[in-house]
């Protein structure tokens, strides 16, 4: 069975042919490239039957932003794991010197988290501006 064919009386049995100007053909071709698995013929059928035609757009600048968000997420996760280990060591030792040592390391990790969170908030605000302005 070929692609797009249907069974029974619901099949597409009557071919309709027409000619269109080059600019309209280019427009339909552009729409077909931005839809998922549709041809120009299926788009014209959807338009004739008043069906919805979904057009997908892809913004490459968002890809870079998402990659940076993924990197920040993994870095924050690693810092969180390190911080949990430091806290465990801090609570393990009763000596004040060791507690001060692990508290100092914990404070350094906290400062790393603070800079990462600031960058994360910058990225989120740029995403919000982009999506809410459109």
C-alpha positions in Angstrom: 0.0 0.0 0.0 1.5 3.4 -0.9 1.9 6.2 1.5 -1.2 8.3 2.1 -3.7 5.7 0.7 -6.7 4.8 2.8 -9.1 1.8 2.9 -12.8 1.7 2.0 -15.0 4.4 0.8 -13.0 7.1 2.6 -10.2 6.9 0.0 -9.2 9.8 -2.2 -10.7 8.8 -5.5 -11.0 12.1 -7.5 -7.8 13.8 -8.6 -8.0 17.6 -9.0 -5.3 19.4 -11.0 -4.6 23.1 -11.1 -1.8 25.5 -11.8 -0.5 28.1 -9.5 1.9 31.0 -9.8 5.6 30.5 -8.9 5.3 32.7 -5.8 2.4 30.6 -4.3 4.3 27.4 -5.2 7.4 28.7 -3.3 5.2 29.6 -0.4 3.6 26.1 -0.3 7.0 24.6 -0.7 8.4 26.6 2.2 5.4 25.6 4.4 6.0 21.9 3.4 9.6 22.1 4.5 8.6 23.4 7.9 5.9 20.8 8.6 6.5 17.2 9.7 6.1 14.6 6.9 3.8 16.6 4.7 3.9 17.2 1.0 2.6 20.1 -0.9 -0.5 18.0 -2.0 -1.3 17.2 1.6 -1.0 20.8 2.6 -3.4 21.9 -0.2 -5.8 19.2 1.0 -5.6 20.4 4.5 -6.3 24.0 3.4 -9.3 22.9 1.2 -10.8 20.9 4.2 -10.1 23.7 6.7 -7.8 21.5 8.7 -5.0 22.9 10.8 -1.5 23.0 9.3 1.2 23.0 11.9 4.4 24.8 11.0 7.4 24.2 13.2 10.2 26.8 13.5 13.6 26.2 14.8 15.8 28.9 16.4 19.5 28.0 16.5 20.2 30.6 19.1 18.0 28.7 21.5 20.1 25.6 21.0 23.2 27.4 22.3 21.2 28.7 25.3 19.9 25.2 26.1 23.4 23.7 25.8 24.7 26.3 28.3 21.7 25.5 30.6 22.6 21.8 30.4 26.2 22.5 31.3 25.2 24.7 34.2 22.8 22.0 35.5 25.6 19.4 35.5 28.0 21.8 37.1 25.5 22.7 39.9 24.8 19.0 40.4 28.6 18.3 40.8 29.0 21.2 43.2 25.9 19.9 45.2 27.5 16.4 45.5 30.7 17.9 46.7 28.9 20.1 49.2 27.1 17.0 50.6 30.4 15.2 51.0 31.9 18.2 52.8 28.8 18.4 55.1 29.1 14.7 55.9 32.8 15.1 56.8 32.0 18.3 58.8 29.5 16.4 60.9 31.7 13.3 61.2 34.6 15.0 63.0 34.2 16.4 66.5 37.5 18.4 66.5 37.1 22.1 66.0 40.1 22.4 63.6 38.7 19.9 61.2 35.3 21.5 61.4 36.8 24.9 60.5 38.7 23.3 57.6 35.5 21.7 56.2 33.5 24.9 56.8 36.1 26.9 54.8 35.8 24.4 51.9 32.0 24.5 52.2 32.1 28.3 52.0 34.2 28.1 48.8 31.8 25.7 47.2 28.9 28.0 48.2 30.6 30.9 46.4 30.9 28.7 43.3 27.2 27.9 43.5 26.4 31.6 43.8 28.2 32.5 40.6 26.5 29.6 38.7 23.1 30.6 40.0 23.7 34.2 38.9 24.5 33.0 35.4 21.5 30.7 35.4 19.2 33.6 36.3 20.7 35.6 33.5 20.0 32.8 31.0 16.4 32.3 32.3 15.7 36.1 32.1 16.9 36.2 28.5 14.7 33.2 27.7 11.7 34.9 29.3 12.3 38.1 27.3 12.6 36.1 24.1 9.4 34.0 24.6 7.2 36.6 26.3 8.0 39.4 23.8 6.7 37.2 20.9 
